[in-house]
Structures are given as C-alpha cells and as structure tokens.
Amino acid sequence: MVKYLDYTGRVARETPASRNRVIDFWRAVAILTVVFGHWLAASIWLQPNDEIELMNSLQWIPYAAWVTWIVQVMPIFFFVGGYANARGLSRLEAGEETAPAWITKRVRRLFTPVIPLVVVWTLLIVATRWFVPAEVVHAGAMSATVPLWFVSVYLMVTAMAPWTHRWWRRHPLGSITALAAAAIAVDAVRFGLGVELIGWINYVFVWGLVHQAGYWWADRDRIGRPIRPRTGWAIFSVALSALIVVTWAGWYPVAMVGIPGAEITNMTPPTFGIALLGTVQAGIILGTRPAIERLTRRLRVWHAVVAVSGVLMTIFLWHLGAMSLVAAVGLFTFDGAMFRIEPGTTAWWLTRPLWLLILSGVTIALVAVFAPFEWKISKDPPPAKTIYVTAGVLLCAGSAAAIAYFGLATTEAAVNWIIPVAAIVGAGLVGAYPAFGRLRDGTGAGSARASDSKRSP
C-alpha cells in the first residue's frame, strides 16, 4: 500500500497540464458512489426463526425511488468514456493504427481484470457447494459478479467506437437524434404494445447515445472551443425538467435502478429515462468543469484521484465479492449475530458505519491481491485475423453478460461451465489475460492505469 501510494504520488506530481483531470475525477466519484451505494442497499436479515431474508434497502426506505436519481451514476462512465475514446481514436484516424489493433488494446484493458474474478468465483462455487446451502452459494456468486453487465455493455460500445465516432464526425447532430429516436421508439413498442423483448435493444441505443454525447465534448475541446459552463447548466435544466415530466406522467418509473418486486425497471433493460438522467449528469459535469479543474489542481486531491484510478476496475469488480464473503462469514459465525438486527431500525442504521468499515477493509485487502492483474496488460501484437478479434470480443462480452444475467452458479450450486469456458476462450483469442513477468516494453508490473494519468485521454 505504501509503495503504491508513493508511486501514485509521483504520477500525480508529474501529470502534465494538458491532462483533462475532470474525466478522472468523475470516474473516481462515480466508482465510489457505486461501491457505497451497493453496500448500503444490502439489507441482510437473519430472522428469529433462522430464515435468511435478502432485501434491498430501496424496498423500504421512504422516497427511495427519488434517491436513485443521485446514486445511479453509471451514465457518467459512458459519457466520460465517449470523451476518452474520441481522444484515443486519434492514432487510428491518423492511419497510425488499425481498428482491430485499437479494439484489441481496449478489450485487454477492460477484460484482463475480469479473468481472475471468473476463475476465483468458479473455484469458490466448486469448493463451497458441499457445505454451504445451495441458495447461499447461488446468491453470493450472483451478487459478487452482477457488475459484469457493465463490462459487457461498455466493451461492446467501445468495440464499436471506431465506427460510431466516424458516424459522429459525418453527422454529429444526426447521430445523436437517431439514437434518441430509436431509444424512444423501442420504449414505445415495449410499453405501448407490451413487447418486452424488444426493450433489450436499448442496451445499444441508450448507452450508445450517452457515449455519443461524450464525442461532442471531446470534439469541442479538440477544436479549441470548450463547452461553456452556462451551456452545461442549460442542458442540466432542460434534461432534468424533461425527466421530471416523463416520470411524473407515469411514462417511466421514478426509480433509476432496479428494485426487487418492481414490474418495470429503467435499467434492465435501460429506457430513454436513463438517457435523460445521463444528460442531466453530463450537464452537471460540463457546468462544474471550471470548479473541478481548480479542485484537482490541488496535489492531495489529484493524488487521491490518481490512486483510485489506478485500481478502478479492481474496486468495481471486487467490492460486491467482498460483501458476499463478509455476509457468508457473518451468517455462519457467532450464530449470525452480525445480521440479527432488523433492517431499517435505529440499531441497524447505527451499525452501518461499522458495516462500511468492515467492507472497506476487506475490499482493500482484495484490491491489494488482485490489482496487479489490472496492470499486467498484454503487450503482444493483436490477432493476425480480424475474425479472431470479432470472435474474442463477442465471447468476452457475451460471457460477461451471461454471468450477470444467469450467474456462474445454478440454483443447485453447480457451475454453469459453458460461461467461464467462453470467457477464457474469448480472453485467449484477444490476449485479454494477465501478462505475467516483464512486459514487452520492459516495464514490470507497474500501474498501467495510474500511469495513464500522465497522458491526455
């Protein structure tokens, strides 16, 4: 830990003035919001009759649906990701790199840290199914790996970036309008005609729309005409007003996350309501840009951002695994005293700081173990044939989606073997597996992501 902080401190001091620190700041804020939001949403209750009730705090907190407008921050990743990808495509558009090579690099950075997660949880399922109740194994594995839905969608959006950015350059307003219209049309068919299945197409349209908006931000910076803060606040005001209207009218649910028991959700699959929320967040990011730039010029603040950025994927992938492990230990030790307190009571709220402290400690320990995998990105050349890149991307994205939707474990606590096998095969095709030993550029296991803070995105 000390060595890592020393390293990130050096990176922070050496960061060039041209770096867009706003991107990194909001990524760090978003990941911490996701982590603490998930931990507070967990309501585990071991009842007097020893039955285990797994609840979501949003099921009983008053006005919880409105609170989700604050804690649902996933659109931020796609908006700032659009900016970063637009800047990263400069080498491709200059003819210095091919599309398969560009895609391969991004897939490796996104999926390499996933492999240890898949392997570890597959082994845990095999090892614990014999002495832990099947429903606990299934629930634990599912809750620990459900964040992989984001990896799946973001991986596909990134893989399509060379073409969506070209579309943006040719038809900037048209591409935004087309995606928005497509998302609304899908929702109209889904809700108006009751065709639920069509809603899944909005994983492309909704998240692609938010990502496409990031291109606009990047292009304005590229031509030296940055978006003014007042424009950002205007976007915020219009989008927030629209979001209030569509939810107040009942066209979309108020809650911006999935709540157990809800008939309709804005997230699975995503609706145009999420795109509106993403627009609200984009307005905030653009409106506060000068203030955030001043804030991140402070060395301590920027060092904290760099330190989080260096292990961002590891935190995201393992924070729910930490909760599953703590829950398993707590439920089966000391007669489950840790979870005997009824959720929502005063005693339950008073123990939340301790709950967060324990989870933070376990997560830090897991990050210390698994962060090196986030840095050991293969430097090998991309696959020789485009078909291998395509197959690898589809297998990586598909296996991540399958893990999030079906789970690594069945309800009988058996491993869904086809899923981890597909993940490993996909990773093998594109080289998205940890590169042990010294990398080709001569560096060791240094923090690749933290060192990215030295470069402009």
SULGITA-V317469 format. One record per backbone hydrogen bond with DSSP energy under -1.0 kcal/mol. NH is the residue of the N-H (numbers start at 1). CO is the residue of the C=O. If there is no record, write none. Layout:
NH;CO / NH;CO
This chain:
5;1 / 6;2 / 7;3 / 8;4 / 9;5 / 10;6 / 11;7 / 12;8 / 13;9 / 14;10 / 19;16 / 21;19 / 25;21 / 26;22 / 27;23 / 28;24 / 29;25 / 30;26 / 31;27 / 32;28 / 33;29 / 34;30 / 35;31 / 36;32 / 37;33 / 38;34 / 39;35 / 40;36 / 41;37 / 43;55 / 45;53 / 46;339 / 47;51 / 50;47 / 53;45 / 55;43 / 57;41 / 59;56 / 60;57 / 61;57 / 64;61 / 67;63 / 68;64 / 69;66 / 70;67 / 71;67 / 72;68 / 73;71 / 76;73 / 78;74 / 79;75 / 80;76 / 81;77 / 82;78 / 83;79 / 84;80 / 85;81 / 86;82 / 87;83 / 88;84 / 89;85 / 90;87 / 93;89 / 94;90 / 95;92 / 96;91 / 102;98 / 103;99 / 104;100 / 105;101 / 106;102 / 107;103 / 108;104 / 109;105 / 110;106 / 111;107 / 112;108 / 114;111 / 115;111 / 118;114 / 119;115 / 120;116 / 121;117 / 122;118 / 123;119 / 124;120 / 125;121 / 126;122 / 127;123 / 128;124 / 129;125 / 131;128 / 132;128 / 137;133 / 138;134 / 139;135 / 140;136 / 141;137 / 142;138 / 143;139 / 144;140 / 145;141 / 146;142 / 148;145 / 149;146 / 150;147 / 152;148 / 153;149 / 154;150 / 155;151 / 156;152 / 157;153 / 158;154 / 159;155 / 160;156 / 161;158 / 163;160 / 164;160 / 165;161 / 167;163 / 168;164 / 169;165 / 170;166 / 171;167 / 175;171 / 176;172 / 177;173 / 178;174 / 179;175 / 180;176 / 181;177 / 182;178 / 183;179 / 184;180 / 185;181 / 186;182 / 187;183 / 188;184 / 189;185 / 190;186 / 191;187 / 192;188 / 193;189 / 195;189 / 196;194 / 199;196 / 200;197 / 201;198 / 202;199 / 203;200 / 204;201 / 205;201 / 206;202 / 208;204 / 209;205 / 210;206 / 211;207 / 212;208 / 213;209 / 217;213 / 218;214 / 219;215 / 220;216 / 221;217 / 222;218 / 223;219 / 224;221 / 225;220 / 232;228 / 233;229 / 234;230 / 235;231 / 236;232 / 237;233 / 238;234 / 239;235 / 240;236 / 241;237 / 242;238 / 243;239 / 244;240 / 245;241 / 246;242 / 247;243 / 248;244 / 249;245 / 251;246 / 252;246 / 262;259 / 271;266 / 274;271 / 275;271 / 276;272 / 277;273 / 278;274 / 279;275 / 280;276 / 281;277 / 282;278 / 283;279 / 284;280 / 285;281 / 286;282 / 287;283 / 288;284 / 292;288 / 293;289 / 294;290 / 295;291 / 296;292 / 298;295 / 302;298 / 303;299 / 304;300 / 305;301 / 306;302 / 307;303 / 308;304 / 309;305 / 310;306 / 311;308 / 312;309 / 315;311 / 316;312 / 317;313 / 318;314 / 319;315 / 322;318 / 323;319 / 324;320 / 325;321 / 326;322 / 327;323 / 328;324 / 329;325 / 330;326 / 331;327 / 332;328 / 336;333 / 337;334 / 339;336 / 340;337 / 345;342 / 349;345 / 350;346 / 351;347 / 352;349 / 355;351 / 356;352 / 357;353 / 358;354 / 359;355 / 360;356 / 361;357 / 362;358 / 363;359 / 364;360 / 365;361 / 366;362 / 367;363 / 368;364 / 369;365 / 370;366 / 371;367 / 373;370 / 374;371 / 376;372 / 377;375 / 388;385 / 389;385 / 390;386 / 391;387 / 392;388 / 393;389 / 394;390 / 395;391 / 396;392 / 397;393 / 398;394 / 399;395 / 400;396 / 401;397 / 402;398 / 403;399 / 404;400 / 405;401 / 406;402 / 407;402 / 410;414 / 413;410 / 416;408 / 417;415 / 419;416 / 421;417 / 422;418 / 423;419 / 424;420 / 425;421 / 426;422 / 427;423 / 428;424 / 429;425 / 430;426 / 431;427 / 432;427 / 433;431 / 435;376 / 439;443 / 442;439 / 448;446 / 451;447 / 453;450 / 454;451 / 455;452
